[in-house]
Amino acid sequence: MKTISTLTAVAALIAGISAASAQGMSSQSGQSGRQASGSGKFCIEESKGGSLQCQYASITACEKDAQPLGLECMPNPKSATTGSKN
């Protein structure tokens, strides 16, 4: 009986860890839930945490426009890119 109780406790612990891990992963992917418009490889935020304007072929060009406004650039979530500065 003690073995069954121990196994049940371990199973509950593992299930709790799995659920917490899944929630953490979905909150980290907040970027992909944003509205992204344009077909460029890199995007600039319209405002902090706002939608993305994806019109830049390079991260350097994007950063040139973003930095004076205190905004950030990121890879277009709709395209496959490494985000390198080349």
C-alpha positions as CSV (number, residue, x, y, z in Angstrom):
1,M,0.0,0.0,0.0
2,K,2.9,2.3,0.8
3,T,4.3,1.7,-2.6
4,I,1.1,2.6,-4.4
5,S,0.9,5.9,-2.4
6,T,4.5,6.7,-3.3
7,L,3.9,6.0,-7.0
8,T,0.7,8.1,-7.0
9,A,2.6,11.0,-5.4
10,V,5.4,10.7,-7.9
11,A,2.9,10.6,-10.8
12,A,1.1,13.7,-9.5
13,L,4.5,15.5,-9.1
14,I,5.5,14.7,-12.7
15,A,2.1,15.7,-14.0
16,G,2.4,19.0,-12.2
17,I,5.9,19.7,-13.6
18,S,4.7,18.9,-17.1
19,A,1.8,21.3,-16.9
20,A,3.9,24.1,-15.4
21,S,6.5,23.5,-18.2
22,A,3.8,23.7,-20.9
23,Q,2.5,27.0,-19.5
24,G,6.0,28.5,-19.4
25,M,6.6,27.6,-23.0
26,S,3.4,29.2,-24.2
27,S,4.1,32.4,-22.3
28,Q,7.6,32.6,-23.8
29,S,6.1,32.4,-27.3
30,G,4.3,35.7,-26.9
31,Q,6.1,37.1,-29.9
32,S,4.4,34.7,-32.3
33,G,1.0,35.9,-31.1
34,R,1.6,39.5,-32.3
35,Q,0.2,40.9,-35.5
36,A,3.0,41.0,-38.1
37,S,2.5,42.7,-41.5
38,G,4.9,42.8,-44.4
39,S,7.1,40.3,-46.0
40,G,10.6,41.5,-44.9
41,K,12.9,39.2,-43.0
42,F,13.0,41.6,-40.0
43,C,10.4,43.6,-38.2
44,I,10.2,46.8,-36.1
45,E,7.7,47.2,-33.3
46,E,5.1,49.9,-33.9
47,S,5.2,50.5,-30.1
48,K,6.5,48.5,-27.1
49,G,4.9,45.1,-27.2
50,G,2.8,46.3,-30.2
51,S,2.3,44.9,-33.7
52,L,5.2,44.3,-36.0
53,Q,6.0,46.0,-39.3
54,C,8.1,43.6,-41.3
55,Q,9.7,45.6,-44.1
56,Y,13.4,45.2,-43.6
57,A,15.8,42.9,-45.5
58,S,18.5,43.2,-42.8
59,I,18.6,43.6,-39.1
60,T,21.0,46.6,-39.6
61,A,18.5,48.5,-41.6
62,C,15.7,47.8,-39.1
63,E,17.9,48.8,-36.1
64,K,18.8,52.1,-37.9
65,D,15.1,53.1,-37.8
66,A,14.2,51.5,-34.4
67,Q,17.0,52.8,-32.2
68,P,16.2,56.5,-32.3
69,L,12.6,55.7,-31.3
70,G,13.6,53.3,-28.5
71,L,12.0,50.3,-30.3
72,E,13.3,46.9,-31.1
73,C,13.8,44.8,-34.2
74,M,13.3,41.0,-34.4
75,P,13.1,38.3,-37.0
76,N,9.8,38.1,-38.8
77,P,7.8,35.4,-37.0
78,K,6.2,34.4,-40.3
79,S,9.5,33.7,-42.1
80,A,12.4,31.4,-41.4
81,T,15.5,33.4,-40.6
82,T,18.5,33.0,-38.3
83,G,18.5,36.7,-37.2
84,S,22.2,37.1,-38.1
85,K,23.5,40.5,-39.0
86,N,24.9,39.4,-42.4
